[in-house]
Amino acid sequence: MNGDVIPDISVNLGPISLKNPVMVASGTFGYGREYSDVVPLEEIGAVVVKGISLKPRPGNPPPRLVETPGGLINAIGLENVGLDAFLSDKLPFLRKRNIPTIVNIFGETIDEYAEIARRFNSVDGILALEINISCPNVKAGGVTFGSDPIMAASVVQTVRSATNLPLITKLSPQVTSIAEIAKAVEEAGTDIISCINTIPAMAVNIYSRKPRLGNITGGLSGPAIKPIALRCVYEVVKAVKVPVIGIGGITTAEDALEFLLVGAKAVQIGTMNFVNPRTVIEVLDGIKSFMKSQRIARIEDFIGRLENLQ
Ligand SMILES: Cc1cc2nc3c(=O)[nH]c(=O)nc-3n(C[C@H](O)[C@H](O)[C@H](O)COP(=O)(O)O)c2cc1C
């Protein structure tokens, strides 16, 4: 490939195609509009919006964010405007600008997940639904849906029968075997798997002798979790046939390329949007430069080409 040729960075993830493999992760990019003055939204592979529930949620008591040397611990508590306000006040902006939009959804019961999915059947211009299964199942006493293969599968199965939209199931790393959960949700009908969500964590103040978060514990994200996320993606890619999206601690193009090499078809960038909102564009440019310098014509020729050490 000639160094001047523009590399082909489009990717195919089963039912959805993206012009490039770099998206922004749910909960770290608002509803898109918040970043539109600083980031050219049309250049992003897809915008995954903040998680939406049936009813608005106020979230957890403050403080809700703590910085650690390797990342962020958040206990936002899934605060969001609720489905009706999302459809009337948030989505039209992304639709008008033709931004590929993935809607992240969650519920407190399986029926709530299904109800939200059903409501999207009459909404145009959504690329896919991303199902966040790292949420407490109220009926099962607060244990998270994603921690058990049977519960995870039943969320996906119920959402699958409620909609024809492409489904991405977002996995938690807080399980004994992420491959087992991945297989269960594949069998239940998810089209794509994304991983990982945040990792349960805690921070305390030795002077006040108090926890740093209003909720006491929260979810760790950012550079500290990248090696864990990479291992999860590797195990999930080996376990399933559906495309996988890699998420966790991506800071640079090199980080994103590591995920692609182990087999992720695309990546999402989360915490870094708070540090430098243009990270997504810089990662994209870095991937293109890498491809030119390595003479890789199509990104699909690089994805999953991890070689053995021997
Ligand atoms: C402040 C904050 C809010 C988040 N909200 C959501 C959410 O609503 N739904 C969801 O599925 N993930 C949510 N996440 C998780 C991210 O989408 C992502 O999976 C995680 O942060 C790991 O990626 P990162 O290390 O690049 O941040 C949130 C993360 C942060 C930091």
The ligand as an SDF file (V2000), in Angstrom:
LIG
                    3D

 31 33  0  0  0  0  0  0  0  0999 V2000
  -19.1390    8.6160   34.9430 C   0  0  0  0  0  0  0  0  0  0  0  0
  -19.4260    7.3100   34.2600 C   0  0  0  0  0  0  0  0  0  0  0  0
  -20.7390    6.9780   33.9490 C   0  0  0  0  0  0  0  0  0  0  0  0
  -21.0380    5.7650   33.3070 C   0  0  0  0  0  0  0  0  0  0  0  0
  -22.3370    5.4590   32.9930 N   0  0  0  0  0  0  0  0  0  0  0  0
  -22.6180    4.2910   32.3240 C   0  0  0  0  0  0  0  0  0  0  0  0
  -23.9530    3.9810   31.9280 C   0  0  0  0  0  0  0  0  0  0  0  0
  -24.8990    4.7560   32.1340 O   0  0  0  0  0  0  0  0  0  0  0  0
  -24.1640    2.7880   31.2980 N   0  0  0  0  0  0  0  0  0  0  0  0
  -23.1470    1.9100   31.0200 C   0  0  0  0  0  0  0  0  0  0  0  0
  -23.3970    0.8440   30.4370 O   0  0  0  0  0  0  0  0  0  0  0  0
  -21.8690    2.2060   31.3570 N   0  0  0  0  0  0  0  0  0  0  0  0
  -21.5800    3.3640   31.9930 C   0  0  0  0  0  0  0  0  0  0  0  0
  -20.2770    3.6580   32.3260 N   0  0  0  0  0  0  0  0  0  0  0  0
  -19.1950    2.7060   31.9890 C   0  0  0  0  0  0  0  0  0  0  0  0
  -18.4730    3.1160   30.7080 C   0  0  0  0  0  0  0  0  0  0  0  0
  -19.3540    3.1540   29.6040 O   0  0  0  0  0  0  0  0  0  0  0  0
  -17.2980    2.1630   30.4120 C   0  0  0  0  0  0  0  0  0  0  0  0
  -17.7920    0.8490   30.2430 O   0  0  0  0  0  0  0  0  0  0  0  0
  -16.2610    2.1480   31.5230 C   0  0  0  0  0  0  0  0  0  0  0  0
  -16.0610    3.4550   32.0370 O   0  0  0  0  0  0  0  0  0  0  0  0
  -14.9080    1.5740   31.0590 C   0  0  0  0  0  0  0  0  0  0  0  0
  -14.3350    2.3340   30.0250 O   0  0  0  0  0  0  0  0  0  0  0  0
  -13.2240    3.4830   30.2960 P   0  0  0  0  0  0  0  0  0  0  0  0
  -12.1640    2.8550   31.1490 O   0  0  0  0  0  0  0  0  0  0  0  0
  -12.7480    3.8950   28.9290 O   0  0  0  0  0  0  0  0  0  0  0  0
  -13.9170    4.5780   31.0270 O   0  0  0  0  0  0  0  0  0  0  0  0
  -19.9690    4.8690   32.9740 C   0  0  0  0  0  0  0  0  0  0  0  0
  -18.6430    5.2260   33.2890 C   0  0  0  0  0  0  0  0  0  0  0  0
  -18.3630    6.4260   33.9130 C   0  0  0  0  0  0  0  0  0  0  0  0
  -16.9210    6.7670   34.2160 C   0  0  0  0  0  0  0  0  0  0  0  0
  1  2  1  0
  2  3  1  0
  2 30  2  0
  3  4  2  0
  4  5  1  0
  4 28  1  0
  5  6  2  0
  6  7  1  0
  6 13  1  0
  7  8  2  0
  7  9  1  0
  9 10  1  0
 10 11  2  0
 10 12  1  0
 12 13  2  0
 13 14  1  0
 14 15  1  0
 14 28  1  0
 15 16  1  0
 16 17  1  0
 16 18  1  0
 18 19  1  0
 18 20  1  0
 20 21  1  0
 20 22  1  0
 22 23  1  0
 23 24  1  0
 24 25  2  0
 24 26  1  0
 24 27  1  0
 28 29  2  0
 29 30  1  0
 30 31  1  0
M  END
$$$$
